[in-house]
Amino acid sequence: MPRLKCKKCSNVFEISNSSAAVNSLIHIGPLSPVKCPACGKRCWLNIYSSVKDPVTWPQQEKQQPSTVESQLSEEELEKKRIEDSKYEKP
């Protein structure tokens, strides 16, 4: 499976071989329009070569922070949720 890096959001994702074959129908040289699953935008990517960066999409959920959150009270959880939402991208 080719591993691609979006030029717009810099997320690294993998596409299936069948999806790569469909994307290769429309191309300019090795570049084909690929829709990024992370940001939903299309960009021209080389589907015949993979990047070496680790996959960043879909994001993996970490298990350890959830155990810490279970020990917090409802009020502390609400404060943490509000604090985390300040740093989310729109």
Wavefront OBJ file of the C-alpha trace (Angstrom):
o trace
v 0.000 0.000 0.000
v 1.450 3.371 -0.973
v 2.059 5.772 1.897
v 1.362 9.394 0.914
v 1.874 12.759 2.607
v -0.728 15.477 2.073
v 0.797 18.744 0.867
v -1.915 20.805 2.561
v -2.183 19.342 6.080
v 1.068 17.265 6.208
v -0.716 14.120 7.438
v 0.714 10.794 6.279
v -1.829 8.150 5.218
v -1.977 4.916 3.269
v -4.212 4.179 0.293
v -5.157 0.731 -0.921
v -3.741 -0.657 -4.150
v -7.193 -0.635 -5.762
v -7.655 3.025 -4.836
v -4.221 3.801 -6.283
v -5.222 2.049 -9.516
v -8.399 4.144 -9.808
v -6.457 7.342 -9.033
v -3.919 6.481 -11.735
v -6.604 6.799 -14.447
v -6.366 10.584 -14.222
v -2.742 11.666 -14.040
v -0.040 14.052 -15.156
v 3.066 11.906 -15.306
v 3.338 10.128 -11.952
v 1.050 12.669 -10.207
v -2.597 11.851 -9.562
v -5.294 13.807 -7.706
v -5.775 12.144 -4.314
v -8.299 13.172 -1.652
v -6.701 13.361 1.789
v -8.797 11.508 4.393
v -7.593 13.870 7.134
v -8.451 17.281 5.673
v -10.758 16.208 2.823
v -8.894 18.289 0.214
v -7.466 17.024 -3.055
v -3.843 17.458 -4.017
v -1.596 16.050 -6.736
v 0.557 13.285 -5.259
v 2.951 10.701 -6.674
v 1.087 7.441 -6.022
v 3.952 5.297 -7.335
v 6.407 6.121 -4.539
v 5.873 5.967 -0.793
v 7.158 8.407 1.800
v 9.257 7.078 4.687
v 7.430 9.063 7.400
v 5.276 7.149 9.926
v 1.516 7.064 9.356
v -0.268 9.900 11.184
v -3.818 9.288 9.902
v -6.028 7.855 11.323
v -4.808 9.018 14.683
v -4.348 6.256 17.216
v -6.059 6.659 20.573
v -3.703 6.424 23.517
v -4.893 4.188 26.331
v -2.906 5.603 29.241
v -4.522 9.083 29.469
v -7.965 7.475 29.702
v -6.972 5.776 32.988
v -5.946 9.152 34.418
v -9.240 10.702 33.306
v -11.235 8.014 35.081
v -9.773 9.184 38.405
v -10.892 12.813 37.909
v -14.181 14.170 39.211
v -16.875 15.432 36.833
v -15.930 19.051 37.510
v -12.248 18.384 36.778
v -13.168 16.491 33.603
v -15.265 19.441 32.410
v -12.396 21.875 33.083
v -9.997 19.581 31.210
v -12.403 19.295 28.253
v -12.734 23.105 28.058
v -8.963 23.545 28.289
v -8.363 20.955 25.538
v -10.958 22.557 23.255
v -9.003 25.828 23.294
v -6.214 24.149 21.338
v -8.311 22.273 18.770
v -8.081 23.301 15.144
v -11.362 24.608 13.717
l 1 2 3 4 5 6 7 8 9 10 11 12 13 14 15 16 17 18 19 20 21 22 23 24 25 26 27 28 29 30 31 32 33 34 35 36 37 38 39 40 41 42 43 44 45 46 47 48 49 50 51 52 53 54 55 56 57 58 59 60 61 62 63 64 65 66 67 68 69 70 71 72 73 74 75 76 77 78 79 80 81 82 83 84 85 86 87 88 89 90
